Amino acid sequence: MGTSMGKIRSYQWPFTEMMKFSKSFTELQLHDCGIVKMKMVNDFSLLISGGEDGSVFISKINAFSDGIAITDA
């Protein structure tokens, strides 16, 4: 999810019942203005975001399970 303050909000998945009452997301500041568009590539390896000022960020997506990075290797 992109915010009007230029942050990407990443939610923990899968959601659990306990997460209704706790902070279950991380925010990363990427843009200096609001994010107006976000698109993930077909293999879910990259997230492309666009800001109100025309800026574009391409971010690599890393998967984690129990705090350990998951790789294809």
Secondary structure as UniProt FT lines:
FT   TURN            4..5
FT   STRAND          7..11
FT   HELIX           17..21
FT   STRAND          25..29
FT   STRAND          35..40
FT   TURN            42..43
FT   STRAND          46..51
FT   TURN            52..53
FT   STRAND          56..60
FT   STRAND          63..65
FT   TURN            66..67
FT   STRAND          68..70
//
